[in-house]
Amino acid sequence: MEHKQLIIIGGGPAGMSAAVSACNEGIRDILIIEREEALGGILKQCIHNGFGLHKFGEQLTGPEYAERYSDNVKELGIPYITETMVVDVSDDRVVTAVNKEKGYFQIKADAIILAMGCRERSRGALNIPGARPAGIYTAGTAQKFVNIMGYMPGKRVVILGSGDIGLIMARRMTLEGAKVEAVCELMPYSGGLTRNIVQCLEDFGIPLLLSHTITEIHGKDRVEGVTICEVDEKRVPKKETARHIECDTILLSCGLIPENELSKSAGITLDRVTSGAVVDGDRQTSVPGIFACGNVLHVHDLVDFVSDEAEIAGKGAADFIKGIKEEKETVEIIPEGGVRYTVPQKVAKGEGASLYFRVADVYKNVTVALYDGENLIAKKKRPKVAPGEMERFEIKPEYLENAEKLTLKLIFG
C-alpha cells in the first residue's frame, strides 16, 4: 500500500491553506486529493469581490483568492491529484479513493486533514408542497450555471432563504437582466452578512420578506409561480396571509450542511449543532491523527477565517507527524444562554485558542462572558450579534489553569 505522511482531502481554500501551513512546518510528503478538475473549490464560481480583506488587506474575487493559494501550493511543490473521489477513510488512517487513471486504490497516511467543504440543503429536505417542474435550483447551482457555464436559469425569480449565496445570486441575476420578485426568509432575521443584505438587496430594491416562506409551487412542466405566506412565532404559515407571485425560477438558499460522510466512516464524533467534528484547539478530531478544518467543520461566512483555521489544522497535523503533539488534558467549552455552538469544543490546558461561535438570534447590547462554574473569567461587550455573523472570543492559557469545564454565554442588559 502506498504511504504518505499527510493526506488532505479537498483542494478548496481550506485544503490548500492547510497544505501550505504543514509544508511550512517541515512536512514535505503531502498529497492533496480533489474531486473536481482543478484546485479552488467553490471559489472558482464566486466571481464577486469581497474576499481577502482580512487575509491580504485587499478586495479579491473568489478565483483571485483561490489563485493566491493554488500558486503557493505549486511554488512549494506540494503534490495534488484532481478528478479523484475519496470514498472511505478508516480510523487507522487508510484513505480509499477512485479515479479514471488508477481505478480503486488505497493510501496509508500518518495524518489526515479533512477539508471537504459543505453542500446546500436541497428541496427534498424542505418539504415544500407542489409538483416537480423545471426551474427549481439551489443558489449555488444557479451560480455555477451563470458564472461558469454561461446559462441563465430564468427571468423571473423568487429566492427562498437569505443565506449569503442567495443574497449574492439575487444581485447576480438582477445584473444579468432577471427580475428578482422577492427573497423570502422563514426566520425573523436574515441568515446572511449585513453587507450582503445592503449591497445585494437594498441597493437593487429587492424586497426581503422576513418571517415568510413558500407554501406551494405552481406549474407542471416549468415553474409558473409560488404561493407565499407569513409565518407565526412557531414558523407555522398563516393561511390568511397567502399571496401568489408569478415566477419561472425558484432559487433555494436554505442553509449549508458540512460534507461529513467520510468523517462518519472514520468513526469521528460529530457535534449535533454544527454537524461537523468535535475538535480540540489544533482541530484534531476524536480520532488521533485526523484533523478537520473549513466548512466541513462548521460553516463560515468569510473565507479568510477558513484559511486561518486551516493553518491551525496544518500545524497541528505537522506536530502530530513529528511526534511533538502531546496528549494533554483538555477543558470542555459549553455553549449556553444564546450561544449556539463553539469551535473548538475543547481546548488543551496550557494552550490558548481563538474560539469561534454563533448565536441563536439577533441580540443588541450584550456581553459575551466566559465562566468557570460560577466564576466570571473574561468578557467582552458587543453592540449587536446575529446568527449570520460568526463571532470570535480569545481564550488565554491562564483561563484554563484550574478549569474543569468552561461555559460561554451571553449576558443581556
C-alpha positions as semicolon CSV with decimal commas, in nm:
position;residue;x (nm);y (nm);z (nm)
1;M;0,000;0,000;0,000
2;E;0,124;0,348;-0,090
3;H;0,219;0,567;0,207
4;K;0,209;0,945;0,265
5;Q;0,293;1,149;0,569
6;L;-0,007;1,376;0,520
7;I;-0,318;1,341;0,305
8;I;-0,552;1,637;0,268
9;I;-0,899;1,558;0,136
10;G;-1,030;1,860;-0,051
11;G;-0,845;2,117;-0,262
12;G;-1,051;2,423;-0,179
13;P;-0,931;2,718;0,030
14;A;-0,919;2,508;0,349
15;G;-0,728;2,220;0,195
16;M;-0,475;2,440;0,017
17;S;-0,415;2,661;0,321
18;A;-0,368;2,354;0,543
19;A;-0,121;2,207;0,294
20;V;0,084;2,527;0,280
21;S;0,084;2,550;0,660
22;A;0,202;2,189;0,704
23;C;0,469;2,236;0,438
24;N;0,598;2,547;0,613
25;E;0,624;2,337;0,930
26;G;0,861;2,099;0,753
27;I;0,627;1,830;0,619
28;R;0,712;1,757;0,256
29;D;0,540;1,422;0,186
30;I;0,192;1,569;0,130
31;L;-0,088;1,477;-0,109
32;I;-0,399;1,688;-0,175
33;I;-0,690;1,491;-0,319
34;E;-0,953;1,697;-0,504
35;R;-1,267;1,557;-0,670
36;E;-1,306;1,838;-0,926
37;E;-1,087;1,909;-1,226
38;A;-0,888;2,188;-1,061
39;L;-0,796;2,325;-0,721
40;G;-1,000;2,611;-0,577
41;G;-1,324;2,458;-0,459
42;I;-1,637;2,672;-0,461
43;L;-1,430;2,990;-0,502
44;K;-1,392;2,921;-0,874
45;Q;-1,754;3,023;-0,932
46;C;-1,762;3,315;-0,684
47;I;-1,669;3,593;-0,926
48;H;-1,784;3,875;-0,694
49;N;-1,530;4,060;-0,480
50;G;-1,507;4,094;-0,102
51;F;-1,264;3,807;-0,040
52;G;-0,926;3,858;0,124
53;L;-0,990;4,174;0,325
54;H;-0,871;4,014;0,649
55;K;-0,606;3,785;0,499
56;F;-0,448;4,007;0,235
57;G;-0,579;4,355;0,318
58;E;-0,736;4,393;-0,025
59;Q;-1,055;4,301;-0,206
60;L;-1,024;3,995;-0,428
61;T;-1,272;3,790;-0,628
62;G;-1,314;3,424;-0,538
63;P;-1,097;3,298;-0,827
64;E;-0,826;3,551;-0,737
65;Y;-0,826;3,440;-0,374
66;A;-0,806;3,074;-0,478
67;E;-0,526;3,152;-0,721
68;R;-0,314;3,304;-0,441
69;Y;-0,319;2,969;-0,263
70;S;-0,300;2,742;-0,568
71;D;0,007;2,936;-0,685
72;N;0,157;2,889;-0,339
73;V;0,087;2,515;-0,349
74;K;0,260;2,489;-0,686
75;E;0,556;2,706;-0,581
76;L;0,614;2,482;-0,279
77;G;0,590;2,173;-0,498
78;I;0,306;2,020;-0,297
79;P;0,166;1,724;-0,494
80;Y;-0,206;1,707;-0,569
81;I;-0,436;1,491;-0,777
82;T;-0,768;1,605;-0,922
83;E;-1,081;1,429;-1,052
84;T;-1,035;1,181;-0,770
85;M;-1,313;1,083;-0,531
86;V;-1,234;0,965;-0,179
87;V;-1,491;0,701;-0,087
88;D;-1,372;0,596;0,258
89;V;-1,148;0,699;0,546
90;S;-1,075;0,443;0,818
91;D;-0,994;0,510;1,182
92;D;-0,641;0,379;1,122
93;R;-0,590;0,649;0,857
94;V;-0,627;0,449;0,537
95;V;-0,779;0,656;0,256
96;T;-0,969;0,473;-0,018
97;A;-1,019;0,664;-0,343
98;V;-1,110;0,613;-0,708
99;N;-1,027;0,791;-1,032
100;K;-1,020;0,710;-1,403
101;E;-0,642;0,656;-1,415
102;K;-0,574;0,437;-1,109
103;G;-0,920;0,298;-1,058
104;Y;-0,974;0,190;-0,697
105;F;-0,672;0,248;-0,473
106;Q;-0,571;0,297;-0,109
107;I;-0,311;0,513;0,066
108;K;-0,194;0,489;0,425
109;A;-0,129;0,823;0,596
110;D;0,047;0,930;0,915
111;A;-0,210;1,210;0,943
112;I;-0,520;1,321;0,753
113;I;-0,682;1,663;0,723
114;L;-1,050;1,665;0,628
115;A;-1,138;1,970;0,415
116;M;-1,435;1,851;0,209
117;G;-1,643;2,166;0,245
118;C;-2,021;2,165;0,258
119;R;-2,328;2,114;0,041
120;E;-2,654;2,305;0,002
121;R;-2,983;2,194;0,154
122;S;-3,199;2,076;-0,137
123;R;-3,573;2,092;-0,200
124;G;-3,608;1,733;-0,079
125;A;-3,502;1,845;0,270
126;L;-3,752;2,133;0,279
127;N;-4,084;1,950;0,216
128;I;-4,240;2,222;0,000
129;P;-4,578;2,106;-0,142
130;G;-4,635;2,114;-0,517
131;A;-4,530;1,940;-0,838
132;R;-4,174;1,894;-0,958
133;P;-4,145;2,135;-1,252
134;A;-3,825;2,259;-1,412
135;G;-3,684;2,584;-1,278
136;I;-3,600;2,493;-0,917
137;Y;-3,231;2,524;-0,828
138;T;-3,013;2,565;-0,526
139;A;-2,849;2,907;-0,528
140;G;-2,505;2,753;-0,571
141;T;-2,615;2,551;-0,875
142;A;-2,759;2,865;-1,032
143;Q;-2,433;3,045;-0,955
144;K;-2,238;2,777;-1,142
145;F;-2,474;2,795;-1,440
146;V;-2,441;3,172;-1,468
147;N;-2,076;3,228;-1,377
148;I;-1,907;2,915;-1,514
149;M;-2,133;2,775;-1,785
150;G;-2,291;3,095;-1,913
151;Y;-2,653;2,979;-1,878
152;M;-2,939;3,187;-1,735
153;P;-3,170;2,973;-1,519
154;G;-3,468;3,207;-1,567
155;K;-3,605;3,559;-1,592
156;R;-3,848;3,599;-1,300
157;V;-3,706;3,470;-0,975
158;V;-3,819;3,407;-0,618
159;I;-3,546;3,315;-0,369
160;L;-3,625;3,108;-0,060
161;G;-3,380;3,167;0,223
162;S;-3,148;3,460;0,284
163;G;-2,812;3,287;0,317
164;D;-2,516;3,468;0,165
165;I;-2,522;3,268;-0,160
166;G;-2,890;3,351;-0,209
167;L;-2,830;3,721;-0,145
168;I;-2,537;3,728;-0,384
169;M;-2,739;3,546;-0,652
170;A;-3,024;3,797;-0,613
171;R;-2,778;4,065;-0,723
172;R;-2,618;3,847;-0,989
173;M;-2,949;3,753;-1,152
174;T;-3,055;4,118;-1,150
175;L;-2,731;4,225;-1,318
176;E;-2,791;3,962;-1,588
177;G;-3,136;4,105;-1,662
178;A;-3,364;3,889;-1,448
179;K;-3,633;4,028;-1,218
180;V;-3,598;3,905;-0,859
181;E;-3,950;3,934;-0,720
182;A;-3,865;3,866;-0,355
183;V;-3,632;3,695;-0,110
184;C;-3,841;3,501;0,145
185;E;-3,686;3,414;0,481
186;L;-3,856;3,181;0,729
187;M;-3,680;3,332;1,029
188;P;-3,742;3,684;1,162
189;Y;-3,381;3,772;1,071
190;S;-3,156;3,716;0,771
191;G;-2,901;3,438;0,768
192;G;-2,656;3,645;0,563
193;L;-2,396;3,910;0,632
194;T;-2,523;4,265;0,679
195;R;-2,301;4,388;0,397
196;N;-2,468;4,142;0,157
197;I;-2,817;4,250;0,263
198;V;-2,724;4,609;0,185
199;Q;-2,518;4,556;-0,131
200;C;-2,722;4,275;-0,288
201;L;-3,081;4,358;-0,191
202;E;-3,126;4,714;-0,068
203;D;-2,904;4,867;-0,338
204;F;-3,118;4,698;-0,605
205;G;-3,460;4,746;-0,446
206;I;-3,516;4,374;-0,396
207;P;-3,766;4,306;-0,114
208;L;-3,657;4,088;0,179
209;L;-3,965;3,931;0,336
210;L;-3,874;3,811;0,684
211;S;-4,095;3,552;0,857
212;H;-4,220;3,435;0,515
213;T;-4,195;3,106;0,332
214;I;-4,309;2,933;0,014
215;T;-4,610;2,712;0,086
216;E;-4,676;2,584;-0,265
217;I;-4,502;2,566;-0,603
218;H;-4,722;2,603;-0,913
219;G;-4,651;2,472;-1,260
220;K;-4,638;2,138;-1,438
221;D;-4,353;2,141;-1,689
222;R;-4,198;2,470;-1,575
223;V;-4,239;2,680;-1,260
224;E;-4,523;2,925;-1,314
225;G;-4,547;3,079;-0,970
226;V;-4,541;3,028;-0,595
227;T;-4,771;3,086;-0,302
228;I;-4,600;3,255;-0,009
229;C;-4,727;3,305;0,345
230;E;-4,622;3,488;0,655
231;V;-4,538;3,255;0,944
232;D;-4,611;3,288;1,315
233;E;-4,372;3,259;1,610
234;K;-4,374;2,878;1,574
235;R;-4,295;2,911;1,200
236;V;-4,641;2,787;1,102
237;P;-4,779;2,958;0,788
238;K;-5,071;3,196;0,839
239;K;-5,313;3,089;0,567
240;E;-5,491;3,425;0,567
241;T;-5,166;3,594;0,452
242;A;-5,123;3,375;0,141
243;R;-5,043;3,552;-0,183
244;H;-4,938;3,441;-0,529
245;I;-4,620;3,554;-0,705
246;E;-4,569;3,474;-1,071
247;C;-4,219;3,349;-1,150
248;D;-4,036;3,096;-1,369
249;T;-3,747;3,020;-1,133
250;I;-3,701;2,937;-0,765
251;L;-3,359;2,953;-0,600
252;L;-3,311;2,777;-0,267
253;S;-3,067;2,930;-0,017
254;C;-3,175;2,744;0,296
255;G;-2,854;2,655;0,466
256;L;-2,534;2,458;0,417
257;I;-2,454;2,113;0,552
258;P;-2,092;2,002;0,618
259;E;-1,991;1,705;0,398
260;N;-1,915;1,463;0,680
261;E;-1,990;1,120;0,532
262;L;-1,618;1,040;0,537
263;S;-1,594;1,160;0,897
264;K;-1,870;0,918;0,992
265;S;-1,696;0,627;0,819
266;A;-1,385;0,701;1,027
267;G;-1,589;0,692;1,349
268;I;-1,532;1,059;1,427
269;T;-1,757;1,216;1,691
270;L;-1,978;1,486;1,539
271;D;-2,130;1,794;1,702
272;R;-2,511;1,781;1,685
273;V;-2,536;2,158;1,620
274;T;-2,260;2,218;1,364
275;S;-2,288;1,871;1,202
276;G;-1,908;1,886;1,192
277;A;-1,647;1,709;1,401
278;V;-1,582;1,777;1,766
279;V;-1,225;1,912;1,774
280;D;-0,959;2,046;2,007
281;G;-0,762;2,367;1,966
282;D;-0,538;2,209;1,698
283;R;-0,851;2,097;1,510
284;Q;-0,780;1,731;1,586
285;T;-1,094;1,519;1,590
286;S;-1,182;1,237;1,830
287;V;-0,973;1,002;1,613
288;P;-0,599;1,066;1,674
289;G;-0,418;1,190;1,365
290;I;-0,731;1,302;1,181
291;F;-0,791;1,678;1,170
292;A;-1,071;1,889;1,021
293;C;-1,100;2,250;0,906
294;G;-1,310;2,485;0,697
295;N;-1,674;2,435;0,610
296;V;-1,661;2,061;0,675
297;L;-1,604;2,153;1,041
298;H;-1,855;2,438;1,066
299;V;-1,998;2,675;0,809
300;H;-1,800;3,000;0,783
301;D;-1,921;3,331;0,646
302;L;-1,574;3,456;0,540
303;V;-1,315;3,253;0,352
304;D;-1,040;3,446;0,535
305;F;-1,143;3,268;0,856
306;V;-1,140;2,936;0,670
307;S;-0,775;2,995;0,581
308;D;-0,691;3,095;0,938
309;E;-0,847;2,778;1,074
310;A;-0,681;2,560;0,810
311;E;-0,341;2,696;0,909
312;I;-0,408;2,577;1,264
313;A;-0,504;2,231;1,136
314;G;-0,196;2,216;0,913
315;K;0,037;2,296;1,200
316;G;-0,149;2,054;1,429
317;A;-0,113;1,773;1,174
318;A;0,258;1,856;1,128
319;D;0,315;1,840;1,503
320;F;0,136;1,505;1,517
321;I;0,351;1,363;1,235
322;K;0,669;1,488;1,402
323;G;0,557;1,337;1,732
324;I;0,554;1,665;1,921
325;K;0,177;1,690;1,969
326;E;0,139;1,566;2,323
327;E;-0,173;1,416;2,474
328;K;-0,281;1,694;2,706
329;E;-0,569;1,731;2,947
330;T;-0,845;1,928;2,776
331;V;-1,114;2,160;2,907
332;E;-1,460;2,136;2,751
333;I;-1,630;2,455;2,630
334;I;-2,008;2,453;2,684
335;P;-2,232;2,695;2,487
336;E;-2,524;2,840;2,683
337;G;-2,754;3,140;2,707
338;G;-2,787;3,243;2,342
339;V;-2,462;3,085;2,217
340;R;-2,548;2,801;1,976
341;Y;-2,205;2,639;1,941
342;T;-1,833;2,693;1,977
343;V;-1,540;2,567;1,772
344;P;-1,319;2,424;1,907
345;Q;-1,536;2,240;2,158
346;K;-1,240;2,170;2,386
347;V;-0,901;2,332;2,449
348;A;-0,585;2,178;2,593
349;K;-0,460;2,313;2,922
350;G;-0,158;2,537;2,882
351;E;-0,269;2,648;2,536
352;G;-0,475;2,942;2,421
353;A;-0,726;2,937;2,137
354;S;-0,943;3,158;1,924
355;L;-1,295;3,042;1,999
356;Y;-1,536;3,079;1,707
357;F;-1,906;3,081;1,787
358;R;-2,252;3,170;1,658
359;V;-2,556;3,298;1,843
360;A;-2,915;3,176;1,828
361;D;-3,089;3,506;1,748
362;V;-3,028;3,874;1,685
363;Y;-2,929;4,041;2,012
364;K;-2,831;4,401;2,085
365;N;-2,611;4,539;2,363
366;V;-2,496;4,205;2,502
367;T;-2,189;4,089;2,688
368;V;-2,014;3,770;2,579
369;A;-1,895;3,606;2,900
370;L;-1,671;3,311;2,979
371;Y;-1,739;3,132;3,306
372;D;-1,560;2,864;3,504
373;G;-1,851;2,731;3,703
374;E;-1,998;3,039;3,872
375;N;-1,679;3,243;3,833
376;L;-1,662;3,502;3,556
377;I;-1,322;3,473;3,386
378;A;-1,345;3,710;3,090
379;K;-1,599;3,914;2,899
380;K;-1,641;4,149;2,607
381;K;-1,928;4,377;2,507
382;R;-2,091;4,360;2,165
383;P;-2,340;4,621;2,036
384;K;-2,505;4,358;1,815
385;V;-2,468;3,988;1,740
386;A;-2,659;3,786;1,478
387;P;-2,671;3,424;1,359
388;G;-2,538;3,521;1,017
389;E;-2,216;3,668;1,158
390;M;-1,959;3,438;1,314
391;E;-1,803;3,576;1,633
392;R;-1,462;3,521;1,791
393;F;-1,355;3,508;2,157
394;E;-0,993;3,473;2,267
395;I;-0,918;3,203;2,526
396;K;-0,591;3,277;2,707
397;P;-0,383;2,992;2,856
398;E;-0,427;3,128;3,209
399;Y;-0,805;3,086;3,179
400;L;-0,753;2,708;3,172
401;E;-0,506;2,658;3,457
402;N;-0,758;2,538;3,717
403;A;-1,066;2,498;3,499
404;E;-1,251;2,170;3,453
405;K;-1,531;2,296;3,228
406;L;-1,585;2,642;3,080
407;T;-1,914;2,797;2,974
408;L;-1,957;3,064;2,706
409;K;-2,283;3,257;2,732
410;L;-2,448;3,591;2,662
411;I;-2,541;3,836;2,936
412;F;-2,830;4,063;2,839
413;G;-2,877;4,417;2,952
